[in-house]
Amino acid sequence: MSKDAAALGDAMKDKDTPDWDAGFLNDIHGVFLVAGDSKETVDETVKSIEGKFTSAGTSSIEKVHRVDGKTRPEEHRHEEQSVLSRLQRNMVG
């Protein structure tokens, strides 16, 4: 993957090394994207996934990067759907 970095327009440290976070310089064979309605839900799901890849106390996966987001405040959680609904009604009508 990193051999294609320059051709893809990525910033380079030198001719052969992309300017990436260190964890991404190694080969990556899989990605888990976990989302939920709360940090607790996400943490439980991550723990469950990690458990499925652990045997005799040894994990076969390595966490390279994690980004924690935030849920929208309760009063705005469904705002996007209502905006999309209004746009769709206006497009049809």
C-alpha positions in Angstrom: 0.0 0.0 0.0 2.7 2.5 0.9 4.5 1.9 -2.4 1.5 3.6 -4.1 1.5 6.6 -1.8 3.3 9.0 -4.0 1.3 8.0 -7.1 -1.9 8.7 -5.0 -0.6 12.2 -4.1 0.1 11.5 -0.5 2.8 13.6 1.3 6.1 11.9 1.5 8.9 12.0 4.1 11.3 10.9 1.5 11.3 9.2 -1.9 10.1 5.8 -0.5 8.3 6.7 2.8 4.9 8.2 3.0 4.2 10.8 5.7 1.7 8.6 7.5 1.0 7.8 11.2 3.5 5.0 12.1 0.8 2.3 12.6 -0.3 2.6 8.9 3.2 2.0 7.5 2.8 -1.7 8.2 0.5 -4.0 6.1 -3.1 -3.8 7.3 -5.2 -6.9 6.6 -8.5 -5.7 8.0 -10.5 -2.8 9.4 -13.3 -2.7 11.9 -15.6 0.3 11.8 -17.8 0.4 14.9 -20.5 3.0 15.5 -23.2 3.2 18.2 -25.6 5.4 20.1 -23.2 5.8 23.0 -19.6 5.4 24.0 -20.6 2.5 26.2 -22.2 0.6 23.3 -19.2 1.1 21.1 -16.8 0.0 23.9 -18.9 -3.1 24.5 -18.9 -4.0 20.8 -15.1 -3.4 20.5 -14.5 -5.6 23.5 -16.7 -8.3 21.9 -14.8 -8.2 18.6 -11.5 -8.3 20.4 -12.7 -11.3 22.4 -13.5 -13.2 19.2 -9.9 -12.8 18.1 -8.3 -13.8 21.4 -7.2 -17.3 22.3 -5.4 -18.4 25.4 -5.1 -14.7 26.4 -3.3 -13.8 23.2 -4.9 -11.5 20.7 -4.4 -12.0 16.9 -5.3 -8.4 16.2 -3.5 -5.2 16.8 -5.3 -1.9 17.2 -3.5 0.7 15.1 -5.8 3.7 15.3 -9.0 4.6 17.1 -11.1 7.7 16.6 -13.8 8.4 19.2 -16.7 10.5 18.0 -19.6 12.0 19.9 -23.3 11.3 19.5 -25.5 14.3 18.7 -27.4 15.9 21.6 -30.8 14.3 22.1 -32.7 17.3 20.7 -30.8 17.1 17.4 -30.5 13.3 16.9 -33.2 13.1 14.3 -32.5 16.5 12.7 -30.7 15.0 9.6 -33.6 12.7 8.8 -36.1 15.6 8.9 -33.9 17.7 6.7 -33.6 14.9 4.2 -37.4 14.3 4.3 -38.0 18.0 3.5 -35.5 17.9 0.6 -37.1 14.8 -0.8 -40.6 16.3 -0.6 -39.5 19.4 -2.4 -37.8 17.4 -5.1 -40.9 15.3 -5.7 -43.4 18.1 -5.5 
